Amino acid sequence: MNALIDSEADRTFIDKKFVLERKIALAPLDKNITPLNVDRTKNKSGVIRHYTWLNLKIRKQNVPTRFLVTNLRKKEIILGLP
């Protein structure tokens, strides 16, 4: 898996193609999210409409994590820091 830890990201993201290829269940967001780039311009990936829950294994502990589904292109996962 190709992941990136991004200290500038305030959420976690997963690539839409990765999710669809693996038939991971999606859920609709209550309210769509328009992602912004660091320079506050709209991201080319468009509006985020879905999320999924996956377990991250950190050391020996599973941590349920909500991922927003979007087009990431070069990465499969971006882990933002709270």
PDB file of N, CA, C and O in Angstrom:
ATOM      1  N   MET A   1       0.834  -1.171   0.000  1.00  0.00           N
ATOM      2  CA  MET A   1       0.000   0.000   0.000  1.00  0.00           C
ATOM      3  C   MET A   1       0.883   1.239   0.000  1.00  0.00           C
ATOM      4  O   MET A   1       1.896   1.290   0.698  1.00  0.00           O
ATOM      5  N   ASN A   2       0.502   2.217  -0.771  1.00  0.00           N
ATOM      6  CA  ASN A   2       1.255   3.451  -0.909  1.00  0.00           C
ATOM      7  C   ASN A   2       0.551   4.543  -0.113  1.00  0.00           C
ATOM      8  O   ASN A   2      -0.464   5.077  -0.560  1.00  0.00           O
ATOM      9  N   ALA A   3       1.081   4.880   1.064  1.00  0.00           N
ATOM     10  CA  ALA A   3       0.443   5.858   1.951  1.00  0.00           C
ATOM     11  C   ALA A   3       1.356   7.043   2.194  1.00  0.00           C
ATOM     12  O   ALA A   3       2.574   6.957   2.034  1.00  0.00           O
ATOM     13  N   LEU A   4       0.742   8.152   2.584  1.00  0.00           N
ATOM     14  CA  LEU A   4       1.467   9.376   2.896  1.00  0.00           C
ATOM     15  C   LEU A   4       0.936   9.922   4.208  1.00  0.00           C
ATOM     16  O   LEU A   4      -0.277  10.027   4.390  1.00  0.00           O
ATOM     17  N   ILE A   5       1.825  10.268   5.119  1.00  0.00           N
ATOM     18  CA  ILE A   5       1.438  10.975   6.336  1.00  0.00           C
ATOM     19  C   ILE A   5       1.639  12.455   6.046  1.00  0.00           C
ATOM     20  O   ILE A   5       2.749  12.887   5.736  1.00  0.00           O
ATOM     21  N   ASP A   6       0.566  13.228   6.147  1.00  0.00           N
ATOM     22  CA  ASP A   6       0.600  14.639   5.777  1.00  0.00           C
ATOM     23  C   ASP A   6       0.229  15.500   6.978  1.00  0.00           C
ATOM     24  O   ASP A   6      -0.929  15.516   7.397  1.00  0.00           O
ATOM     25  N   SER A   7       1.192  16.208   7.527  1.00  0.00           N
ATOM     26  CA  SER A   7       0.938  17.033   8.710  1.00  0.00           C
ATOM     27  C   SER A   7       0.070  18.249   8.389  1.00  0.00           C
ATOM     28  O   SER A   7      -0.439  18.901   9.301  1.00  0.00           O
ATOM     29  N   GLU A   8      -0.103  18.558   7.112  1.00  0.00           N
ATOM     30  CA  GLU A   8      -0.966  19.676   6.718  1.00  0.00           C
ATOM     31  C   GLU A   8      -2.423  19.245   6.538  1.00  0.00           C
ATOM     32  O   GLU A   8      -3.327  20.079   6.585  1.00  0.00           O
ATOM     33  N   ALA A   9      -2.652  17.948   6.334  1.00  0.00           N
ATOM     34  CA  ALA A   9      -4.016  17.448   6.145  1.00  0.00           C
ATOM     35  C   ALA A   9      -4.706  17.311   7.493  1.00  0.00           C
ATOM     36  O   ALA A   9      -4.106  16.851   8.465  1.00  0.00           O
ATOM     37  N   ASP A  10      -5.967  17.714   7.543  1.00  0.00           N
ATOM     38  CA  ASP A  10      -6.696  17.628   8.807  1.00  0.00           C
ATOM     39  C   ASP A  10      -7.649  16.433   8.859  1.00  0.00           C
ATOM     40  O   ASP A  10      -8.411  16.279   9.814  1.00  0.00           O
ATOM     41  N   ARG A  11      -7.601  15.590   7.827  1.00  0.00           N
ATOM     42  CA  ARG A  11      -8.454  14.399   7.769  1.00  0.00           C
ATOM     43  C   ARG A  11      -7.693  13.270   7.090  1.00  0.00           C
ATOM     44  O   ARG A  11      -6.575  13.455   6.608  1.00  0.00           O
ATOM     45  N   THR A  12      -8.319  12.095   7.060  1.00  0.00           N
ATOM     46  CA  THR A  12      -7.722  10.962   6.365  1.00  0.00           C
ATOM     47  C   THR A  12      -8.489  10.716   5.066  1.00  0.00           C
ATOM     48  O   THR A  12      -9.708  10.878   5.010  1.00  0.00           O
ATOM     49  N   PHE A  13      -7.761  10.324   4.031  1.00  0.00           N
ATOM     50  CA  PHE A  13      -8.340  10.139   2.705  1.00  0.00           C
ATOM     51  C   PHE A  13      -7.916   8.799   2.132  1.00  0.00           C
ATOM     52  O   PHE A  13      -6.853   8.273   2.462  1.00  0.00           O
ATOM     53  N   ILE A  14      -8.772   8.252   1.261  1.00  0.00           N
ATOM     54  CA  ILE A  14      -8.447   7.021   0.554  1.00  0.00           C
ATOM     55  C   ILE A  14      -8.819   7.204  -0.906  1.00  0.00           C
ATOM     56  O   ILE A  14      -9.806   7.868  -1.223  1.00  0.00           O
ATOM     57  N   ASP A  15      -8.031   6.618  -1.792  1.00  0.00           N
ATOM     58  CA  ASP A  15      -8.237   6.784  -3.225  1.00  0.00           C
ATOM     59  C   ASP A  15      -9.489   6.045  -3.703  1.00  0.00           C
ATOM     60  O   ASP A  15      -9.716   4.888  -3.351  1.00  0.00           O
ATOM     61  N   LYS A  16     -10.286   6.729  -4.502  1.00  0.00           N
ATOM     62  CA  LYS A  16     -11.547   6.172  -5.002  1.00  0.00           C
ATOM     63  C   LYS A  16     -11.325   4.905  -5.828  1.00  0.00           C
ATOM     64  O   LYS A  16     -12.052   3.926  -5.658  1.00  0.00           O
ATOM     65  N   LYS A  17     -10.330   4.910  -6.719  1.00  0.00           N
ATOM     66  CA  LYS A  17     -10.045   3.732  -7.550  1.00  0.00           C
ATOM     67  C   LYS A  17      -9.654   2.535  -6.670  1.00  0.00           C
ATOM     68  O   LYS A  17     -10.097   1.413  -6.915  1.00  0.00           O
ATOM     69  N   PHE A  18      -8.834   2.775  -5.661  1.00  0.00           N
ATOM     70  CA  PHE A  18      -8.413   1.728  -4.726  1.00  0.00           C
ATOM     71  C   PHE A  18      -9.637   1.098  -4.045  1.00  0.00           C
ATOM     72  O   PHE A  18      -9.731  -0.123  -3.924  1.00  0.00           O
ATOM     73  N   VAL A  19     -10.564   1.944  -3.606  1.00  0.00           N
ATOM     74  CA  VAL A  19     -11.776   1.473  -2.918  1.00  0.00           C
ATOM     75  C   VAL A  19     -12.658   0.654  -3.861  1.00  0.00           C
ATOM     76  O   VAL A  19     -13.137  -0.419  -3.496  1.00  0.00           O
ATOM     77  N   LEU A  20     -12.869   1.164  -5.068  1.00  0.00           N
ATOM     78  CA  LEU A  20     -13.745   0.478  -6.017  1.00  0.00           C
ATOM     79  C   LEU A  20     -13.166  -0.862  -6.464  1.00  0.00           C
ATOM     80  O   LEU A  20     -13.902  -1.842  -6.587  1.00  0.00           O
ATOM     81  N   GLU A  21     -11.857  -0.916  -6.707  1.00  0.00           N
ATOM     82  CA  GLU A  21     -11.222  -2.169  -7.122  1.00  0.00           C
ATOM     83  C   GLU A  21     -11.338  -3.251  -6.057  1.00  0.00           C
ATOM     84  O   GLU A  21     -11.432  -4.435  -6.379  1.00  0.00           O
ATOM     85  N   ARG A  22     -11.331  -2.854  -4.809  1.00  0.00           N
ATOM     86  CA  ARG A  22     -11.394  -3.812  -3.700  1.00  0.00           C
ATOM     87  C   ARG A  22     -12.805  -4.001  -3.150  1.00  0.00           C
ATOM     88  O   ARG A  22     -13.016  -4.720  -2.174  1.00  0.00           O
ATOM     89  N   LYS A  23     -13.768  -3.340  -3.795  1.00  0.00           N
ATOM     90  CA  LYS A  23     -15.181  -3.443  -3.419  1.00  0.00           C
ATOM     91  C   LYS A  23     -15.406  -3.149  -1.938  1.00  0.00           C
ATOM     92  O   LYS A  23     -16.149  -3.854  -1.255  1.00  0.00           O
ATOM     93  N   ILE A  24     -14.748  -2.096  -1.459  1.00  0.00           N
ATOM     94  CA  ILE A  24     -14.902  -1.657  -0.074  1.00  0.00           C
ATOM     95  C   ILE A  24     -16.209  -0.885   0.030  1.00  0.00           C
ATOM     96  O   ILE A  24     -16.492  -0.027  -0.806  1.00  0.00           O
ATOM     97  N   ALA A  25     -17.007  -1.182   1.049  1.00  0.00           N
ATOM     98  CA  ALA A  25     -18.308  -0.538   1.226  1.00  0.00           C
ATOM     99  C   ALA A  25     -18.144   0.957   1.487  1.00  0.00           C
ATOM    100  O   ALA A  25     -17.275   1.384   2.247  1.00  0.00           O
ATOM    101  N   LEU A  26     -19.003   1.733   0.837  1.00  0.00           N
ATOM    102  CA  LEU A  26     -19.003   3.179   0.999  1.00  0.00           C
ATOM    103  C   LEU A  26     -20.303   3.630   1.648  1.00  0.00           C
ATOM    104  O   LEU A  26     -21.326   2.952   1.557  1.00  0.00           O
ATOM    105  N   ALA A  27     -20.249   4.775   2.299  1.00  0.00           N
ATOM    106  CA  ALA A  27     -21.441   5.394   2.867  1.00  0.00           C
ATOM    107  C   ALA A  27     -21.463   6.849   2.426  1.00  0.00           C
ATOM    108  O   ALA A  27     -20.413   7.481   2.312  1.00  0.00           O
ATOM    109  N   PRO A  28     -22.661   7.389   2.175  1.00  0.00           N
ATOM    110  CA  PRO A  28     -22.733   8.789   1.768  1.00  0.00           C
ATOM    111  C   PRO A  28     -22.509   9.721   2.955  1.00  0.00           C
ATOM    112  O   PRO A  28     -22.940   9.434   4.071  1.00  0.00           O
ATOM    113  N   LEU A  29     -21.836  10.827   2.704  1.00  0.00           N
ATOM    114  CA  LEU A  29     -21.675  11.850   3.731  1.00  0.00           C
ATOM    115  C   LEU A  29     -23.004  12.573   3.933  1.00  0.00           C
ATOM    116  O   LEU A  29     -23.791  12.692   2.993  1.00  0.00           O
ATOM    117  N   ASP A  30     -23.258  13.044   5.121  1.00  0.00           N
ATOM    118  CA  ASP A  30     -24.460  13.843   5.372  1.00  0.00           C
ATOM    119  C   ASP A  30     -24.401  15.153   4.595  1.00  0.00           C
ATOM    120  O   ASP A  30     -25.422  15.660   4.129  1.00  0.00           O
ATOM    121  N   LYS A  31     -23.201  15.689   4.465  1.00  0.00           N
ATOM    122  CA  LYS A  31     -22.985  16.939   3.737  1.00  0.00           C
ATOM    123  C   LYS A  31     -21.712  16.787   2.906  1.00  0.00           C
ATOM    124  O   LYS A  31     -20.666  16.404   3.430  1.00  0.00           O
ATOM    125  N   ASN A  32     -21.805  17.088   1.615  1.00  0.00           N
ATOM    126  CA  ASN A  32     -20.628  16.994   0.748  1.00  0.00           C
ATOM    127  C   ASN A  32     -19.533  17.950   1.214  1.00  0.00           C
ATOM    128  O   ASN A  32     -19.806  18.983   1.824  1.00  0.00           O
ATOM    129  N   ILE A  33     -18.280  17.576   0.910  1.00  0.00           N
ATOM    130  CA  ILE A  33     -17.126  18.383   1.289  1.00  0.00           C
ATOM    131  C   ILE A  33     -16.409  18.834   0.019  1.00  0.00           C
ATOM    132  O   ILE A  33     -16.124  18.018  -0.858  1.00  0.00           O
ATOM    133  N   THR A  34     -16.121  20.122  -0.082  1.00  0.00           N
ATOM    134  CA  THR A  34     -15.317  20.644  -1.178  1.00  0.00           C
ATOM    135  C   THR A  34     -13.893  20.812  -0.658  1.00  0.00           C
ATOM    136  O   THR A  34     -13.614  21.744   0.095  1.00  0.00           O
ATOM    137  N   PRO A  35     -12.982  19.907  -1.060  1.00  0.00           N
ATOM    138  CA  PRO A  35     -11.611  19.988  -0.542  1.00  0.00           C
ATOM    139  C   PRO A  35     -10.850  21.178  -1.122  1.00  0.00           C
ATOM    140  O   PRO A  35     -11.017  21.545  -2.285  1.00  0.00           O
ATOM    141  N   LEU A  36     -10.012  21.764  -0.272  1.00  0.00           N
ATOM    142  CA  LEU A  36      -9.179  22.889  -0.689  1.00  0.00           C
ATOM    143  C   LEU A  36      -7.705  22.504  -0.621  1.00  0.00           C
ATOM    144  O   LEU A  36      -7.292  21.720   0.234  1.00  0.00           O
ATOM    145  N   ASN A  37      -6.935  23.058  -1.517  1.00  0.00           N
ATOM    146  CA  ASN A  37      -5.488  22.871  -1.506  1.00  0.00           C
ATOM    147  C   ASN A  37      -4.875  23.763  -0.431  1.00  0.00           C
ATOM    148  O   ASN A  37      -5.568  24.579   0.177  1.00  0.00           O
ATOM    149  N   VAL A  38      -3.596  23.607  -0.203  1.00  0.00           N
ATOM    150  CA  VAL A  38      -2.890  24.395   0.800  1.00  0.00           C
ATOM    151  C   VAL A  38      -3.041  25.890   0.528  1.00  0.00           C
ATOM    152  O   VAL A  38      -3.123  26.691   1.459  1.00  0.00           O
ATOM    153  N   ASP A  39      -3.078  26.266  -0.767  1.00  0.00           N
ATOM    154  CA  ASP A  39      -3.202  27.686  -1.113  1.00  0.00           C
ATOM    155  C   ASP A  39      -4.660  28.165  -1.132  1.00  0.00           C
ATOM    156  O   ASP A  39      -4.949  29.258  -1.619  1.00  0.00           O
ATOM    157  N   ARG A  40      -5.573  27.347  -0.602  1.00  0.00           N
ATOM    158  CA  ARG A  40      -7.002  27.640  -0.457  1.00  0.00           C
ATOM    159  C   ARG A  40      -7.780  27.613  -1.773  1.00  0.00           C
ATOM    160  O   ARG A  40      -8.928  28.057  -1.810  1.00  0.00           O
ATOM    161  N   THR A  41      -7.181  27.098  -2.860  1.00  0.00           N
ATOM    162  CA  THR A  41      -7.910  26.916  -4.109  1.00  0.00           C
ATOM    163  C   THR A  41      -8.632  25.575  -4.060  1.00  0.00           C
ATOM    164  O   THR A  41      -8.226  24.671  -3.329  1.00  0.00           O
ATOM    165  N   LYS A  42      -9.711  25.447  -4.846  1.00  0.00           N
ATOM    166  CA  LYS A  42     -10.459  24.191  -4.881  1.00  0.00           C
ATOM    167  C   LYS A  42      -9.607  23.086  -5.492  1.00  0.00           C
ATOM    168  O   LYS A  42      -8.908  23.301  -6.482  1.00  0.00           O
ATOM    169  N   ASN A  43      -9.674  21.908  -4.894  1.00  0.00           N
ATOM    170  CA  ASN A  43      -8.936  20.758  -5.390  1.00  0.00           C
ATOM    171  C   ASN A  43      -9.587  20.251  -6.673  1.00  0.00           C
ATOM    172  O   ASN A  43     -10.813  20.260  -6.789  1.00  0.00           O
ATOM    173  N   LYS A  44      -8.780  19.810  -7.636  1.00  0.00           N
ATOM    174  CA  LYS A  44      -9.280  19.329  -8.928  1.00  0.00           C
ATOM    175  C   LYS A  44     -10.076  18.028  -8.813  1.00  0.00           C
ATOM    176  O   LYS A  44     -10.817  17.677  -9.731  1.00  0.00           O
ATOM    177  N   SER A  45      -9.933  17.319  -7.713  1.00  0.00           N
ATOM    178  CA  SER A  45     -10.632  16.046  -7.537  1.00  0.00           C
ATOM    179  C   SER A  45     -12.138  16.221  -7.402  1.00  0.00           C
ATOM    180  O   SER A  45     -12.895  15.266  -7.577  1.00  0.00           O
ATOM    181  N   GLY A  46     -12.567  17.422  -7.097  1.00  0.00           N
ATOM    182  CA  GLY A  46     -14.000  17.686  -6.978  1.00  0.00           C
ATOM    183  C   GLY A  46     -14.540  17.396  -5.591  1.00  0.00           C
ATOM    184  O   GLY A  46     -13.791  17.154  -4.645  1.00  0.00           O
ATOM    185  N   VAL A  47     -15.843  17.428  -5.498  1.00  0.00           N
ATOM    186  CA  VAL A  47     -16.548  17.282  -4.227  1.00  0.00           C
ATOM    187  C   VAL A  47     -16.407  15.861  -3.680  1.00  0.00           C
ATOM    188  O   VAL A  47     -16.456  14.888  -4.432  1.00  0.00           O
ATOM    189  N   ILE A  48     -16.234  15.758  -2.373  1.00  0.00           N
ATOM    190  CA  ILE A  48     -16.185  14.450  -1.712  1.00  0.00           C
ATOM    191  C   ILE A  48     -17.588  14.131  -1.225  1.00  0.00           C
ATOM    192  O   ILE A  48     -18.199  14.918  -0.502  1.00  0.00           O
ATOM    193  N   ARG A  49     -18.103  12.947  -1.633  1.00  0.00           N
ATOM    194  CA  ARG A  49     -19.474  12.562  -1.326  1.00  0.00           C
ATOM    195  C   ARG A  49     -19.592  11.320  -0.436  1.00  0.00           C
ATOM    196  O   ARG A  49     -20.657  11.044   0.117  1.00  0.00           O
ATOM    197  N   HIS A  50     -18.479  10.568  -0.301  1.00  0.00           N
ATOM    198  CA  HIS A  50     -18.545   9.291   0.412  1.00  0.00           C
ATOM    199  C   HIS A  50     -17.389   9.123   1.398  1.00  0.00           C
ATOM    200  O   HIS A  50     -16.361   9.796   1.316  1.00  0.00           O
ATOM    201  N   TYR A  51     -17.603   8.200   2.326  1.00  0.00           N
ATOM    202  CA  TYR A  51     -16.561   7.815   3.280  1.00  0.00           C
ATOM    203  C   TYR A  51     -16.642   6.318   3.511  1.00  0.00           C
ATOM    204  O   TYR A  51     -17.610   5.666   3.118  1.00  0.00           O
ATOM    205  N   THR A  52     -15.623   5.786   4.146  1.00  0.00           N
ATOM    206  CA  THR A  52     -15.621   4.383   4.550  1.00  0.00           C
ATOM    207  C   THR A  52     -14.850   4.254   5.856  1.00  0.00           C
ATOM    208  O   THR A  52     -13.991   5.079   6.167  1.00  0.00           O
ATOM    209  N   TRP A  53     -15.162   3.225   6.603  1.00  0.00           N
ATOM    210  CA  TRP A  53     -14.430   2.916   7.838  1.00  0.00           C
ATOM    211  C   TRP A  53     -13.521   1.724   7.587  1.00  0.00           C
ATOM    212  O   TRP A  53     -13.959   0.700   7.063  1.00  0.00           O
ATOM    213  N   LEU A  54     -12.253   1.858   7.964  1.00  0.00           N
ATOM    214  CA  LEU A  54     -11.290   0.764   7.893  1.00  0.00           C
ATOM    215  C   LEU A  54     -10.477   0.750   9.179  1.00  0.00           C
ATOM    216  O   LEU A  54     -10.339   1.774   9.848  1.00  0.00           O
ATOM    217  N   ASN A  55      -9.949  -0.402   9.513  1.00  0.00           N
ATOM    218  CA  ASN A  55      -9.074  -0.503  10.676  1.00  0.00           C
ATOM    219  C   ASN A  55      -7.629  -0.272  10.268  1.00  0.00           C
ATOM    220  O   ASN A  55      -7.119  -0.918   9.353  1.00  0.00           O
ATOM    221  N   LEU A  56      -6.985   0.644  10.947  1.00  0.00           N
ATOM    222  CA  LEU A  56      -5.543   0.822  10.798  1.00  0.00           C
ATOM    223  C   LEU A  56      -4.880  -0.005  11.877  1.00  0.00           C
ATOM    224  O   LEU A  56      -5.275   0.065  13.041  1.00  0.00           O
ATOM    225  N   LYS A  57      -3.889  -0.780  11.516  1.00  0.00           N
ATOM    226  CA  LYS A  57      -3.161  -1.548  12.519  1.00  0.00           C
ATOM    227  C   LYS A  57      -1.915  -0.770  12.909  1.00  0.00           C
ATOM    228  O   LYS A  57      -0.994  -0.611  12.109  1.00  0.00           O
ATOM    229  N   ILE A  58      -1.896  -0.291  14.137  1.00  0.00           N
ATOM    230  CA  ILE A  58      -0.767   0.469  14.661  1.00  0.00           C
ATOM    231  C   ILE A  58      -0.157  -0.371  15.769  1.00  0.00           C
ATOM    232  O   ILE A  58      -0.758  -0.604  16.818  1.00  0.00           O
ATOM    233  N   ARG A  59       1.058  -0.814  15.494  1.00  0.00           N
ATOM    234  CA  ARG A  59       1.709  -1.826  16.318  1.00  0.00           C
ATOM    235  C   ARG A  59       0.791  -3.035  16.354  1.00  0.00           C
ATOM    236  O   ARG A  59       0.577  -3.655  15.312  1.00  0.00           O
ATOM    237  N   LYS A  60       0.248  -3.394  17.488  1.00  0.00           N
ATOM    238  CA  LYS A  60      -0.628  -4.574  17.531  1.00  0.00           C
ATOM    239  C   LYS A  60      -2.090  -4.201  17.753  1.00  0.00           C
ATOM    240  O   LYS A  60      -2.926  -5.074  17.986  1.00  0.00           O
ATOM    241  N   GLN A  61      -2.398  -2.921  17.682  1.00  0.00           N
ATOM    242  CA  GLN A  61      -3.753  -2.459  17.981  1.00  0.00           C
ATOM    243  C   GLN A  61      -4.471  -2.017  16.701  1.00  0.00           C
ATOM    244  O   GLN A  61      -3.906  -1.296  15.879  1.00  0.00           O
ATOM    245  N   ASN A  62      -5.728  -2.461  16.543  1.00  0.00           N
ATOM    246  CA  ASN A  62      -6.561  -2.004  15.437  1.00  0.00           C
ATOM    247  C   ASN A  62      -7.268  -0.719  15.846  1.00  0.00           C
ATOM    248  O   ASN A  62      -7.889  -0.644  16.907  1.00  0.00           O
ATOM    249  N   VAL A  63      -7.163   0.287  14.990  1.00  0.00           N
ATOM    250  CA  VAL A  63      -7.771   1.583  15.271  1.00  0.00           C
ATOM    251  C   VAL A  63      -8.798   1.880  14.174  1.00  0.00           C
ATOM    252  O   VAL A  63      -8.415   2.129  13.031  1.00  0.00           O
ATOM    253  N   PRO A  64     -10.113   1.858  14.505  1.00  0.00           N
ATOM    254  CA  PRO A  64     -11.120   2.201  13.497  1.00  0.00           C
ATOM    255  C   PRO A  64     -10.905   3.637  13.020  1.00  0.00           C
ATOM    256  O   PRO A  64     -10.789   4.559  13.827  1.00  0.00           O
ATOM    257  N   THR A  65     -10.853   3.814  11.700  1.00  0.00           N
ATOM    258  CA  THR A  65     -10.542   5.121  11.128  1.00  0.00           C
ATOM    259  C   THR A  65     -11.488   5.421   9.975  1.00  0.00           C
ATOM    260  O   THR A  65     -11.723   4.573   9.114  1.00  0.00           O
ATOM    261  N   ARG A  66     -12.031   6.637   9.968  1.00  0.00           N
ATOM    262  CA  ARG A  66     -12.914   7.053   8.872  1.00  0.00           C
ATOM    263  C   ARG A  66     -12.068   7.712   7.777  1.00  0.00           C
ATOM    264  O   ARG A  66     -11.299   8.636   8.040  1.00  0.00           O
ATOM    265  N   PHE A  67     -12.227   7.219   6.554  1.00  0.00           N
ATOM    266  CA  PHE A  67     -11.524   7.747   5.394  1.00  0.00           C
ATOM    267  C   PHE A  67     -12.513   8.424   4.454  1.00  0.00           C
ATOM    268  O   PHE A  67     -13.561   7.859   4.140  1.00  0.00           O
ATOM    269  N   LEU A  68     -12.187   9.622   4.010  1.00  0.00           N
ATOM    270  CA  LEU A  68     -12.956  10.297   2.978  1.00  0.00           C
ATOM    271  C   LEU A  68     -12.471   9.790   1.627  1.00  0.00           C
ATOM    272  O   LEU A  68     -11.266   9.659   1.409  1.00  0.00           O
ATOM    273  N   VAL A  69     -13.399   9.505   0.720  1.00  0.00           N
ATOM    274  CA  VAL A  69     -13.064   8.897  -0.567  1.00  0.00           C
ATOM    275  C   VAL A  69     -12.930   9.984  -1.634  1.00  0.00           C
ATOM    276  O   VAL A  69     -13.858  10.759  -1.865  1.00  0.00           O
ATOM    277  N   THR A  70     -11.761  10.032  -2.281  1.00  0.00           N
ATOM    278  CA  THR A  70     -11.484  11.024  -3.316  1.00  0.00           C
ATOM    279  C   THR A  70     -10.425  10.476  -4.270  1.00  0.00           C
ATOM    280  O   THR A  70      -9.891   9.389  -4.049  1.00  0.00           O
ATOM    281  N   ASN A  71     -10.126  11.218  -5.316  1.00  0.00           N
ATOM    282  CA  ASN A  71      -9.084  10.814  -6.268  1.00  0.00           C
ATOM    283  C   ASN A  71      -7.740  11.320  -5.772  1.00  0.00           C
ATOM    284  O   ASN A  71      -7.507  12.528  -5.734  1.00  0.00           O
ATOM    285  N   LEU A  72      -6.856  10.409  -5.393  1.00  0.00           N
ATOM    286  CA  LEU A  72      -5.550  10.787  -4.866  1.00  0.00           C
ATOM    287  C   LEU A  72      -4.430  10.664  -5.888  1.00  0.00           C
ATOM    288  O   LEU A  72      -3.341  11.198  -5.676  1.00  0.00           O
ATOM    289  N   ARG A  73      -4.676   9.982  -6.974  1.00  0.00           N
ATOM    290  CA  ARG A  73      -3.710   9.782  -8.054  1.00  0.00           C
ATOM    291  C   ARG A  73      -2.510   8.943  -7.655  1.00  0.00           C
ATOM    292  O   ARG A  73      -2.480   7.751  -7.962  1.00  0.00           O
ATOM    293  N   LYS A  74      -1.512   9.519  -6.979  1.00  0.00           N
ATOM    294  CA  LYS A  74      -0.253   8.811  -6.734  1.00  0.00           C
ATOM    295  C   LYS A  74      -0.222   8.035  -5.423  1.00  0.00           C
ATOM    296  O   LYS A  74       0.632   7.165  -5.250  1.00  0.00           O
ATOM    297  N   LYS A  75      -1.122   8.324  -4.506  1.00  0.00           N
ATOM    298  CA  LYS A  75      -1.141   7.648  -3.210  1.00  0.00           C
ATOM    299  C   LYS A  75      -2.465   6.913  -3.056  1.00  0.00           C
ATOM    300  O   LYS A  75      -3.473   7.302  -3.646  1.00  0.00           O
ATOM    301  N   GLU A  76      -2.457   5.864  -2.271  1.00  0.00           N
ATOM    302  CA  GLU A  76      -3.699   5.147  -1.994  1.00  0.00           C
ATOM    303  C   GLU A  76      -4.375   5.690  -0.736  1.00  0.00           C
ATOM    304  O   GLU A  76      -5.599   5.677  -0.612  1.00  0.00           O
ATOM    305  N   ILE A  77      -3.546   6.166   0.192  1.00  0.00           N
ATOM    306  CA  ILE A  77      -4.053   6.697   1.457  1.00  0.00           C
ATOM    307  C   ILE A  77      -3.243   7.929   1.854  1.00  0.00           C
ATOM    308  O   ILE A  77      -2.025   7.970   1.676  1.00  0.00           O
ATOM    309  N   ILE A  78      -3.936   8.927   2.392  1.00  0.00           N
ATOM    310  CA  ILE A  78      -3.275  10.064   3.034  1.00  0.00           C
ATOM    311  C   ILE A  78      -3.771  10.108   4.481  1.00  0.00           C
ATOM    312  O   ILE A  78      -4.970  10.203   4.742  1.00  0.00           O
ATOM    313  N   LEU A  79      -2.833  10.036   5.397  1.00  0.00           N
ATOM    314  CA  LEU A  79      -3.174  10.102   6.814  1.00  0.00           C
ATOM    315  C   LEU A  79      -2.900  11.519   7.316  1.00  0.00           C
ATOM    316  O   LEU A  79      -1.749  11.944   7.414  1.00  0.00           O
ATOM    317  N   GLY A  80      -3.953  12.228   7.627  1.00  0.00           N
ATOM    318  CA  GLY A  80      -3.809  13.565   8.187  1.00  0.00           C
ATOM    319  C   GLY A  80      -3.608  13.472   9.688  1.00  0.00           C
ATOM    320  O   GLY A  80      -3.924  12.457  10.308  1.00  0.00           O
ATOM    321  N   LEU A  81      -3.094  14.509  10.246  1.00  0.00           N
ATOM    322  CA  LEU A  81      -2.889  14.555  11.693  1.00  0.00           C
ATOM    323  C   LEU A  81      -3.948  15.427  12.330  1.00  0.00           C
ATOM    324  O   LEU A  81      -4.235  16.519  11.838  1.00  0.00           O
ATOM    325  N   PRO A  82      -4.544  14.949  13.437  1.00  0.00           N
ATOM    326  CA  PRO A  82      -5.612  15.731  14.077  1.00  0.00           C
ATOM    327  C   PRO A  82      -5.075  17.000  14.723  1.00  0.00           C
ATOM    328  O   PRO A  82      -5.841  17.769  15.303  1.00  0.00           O
TER     329      PRO A  82
END
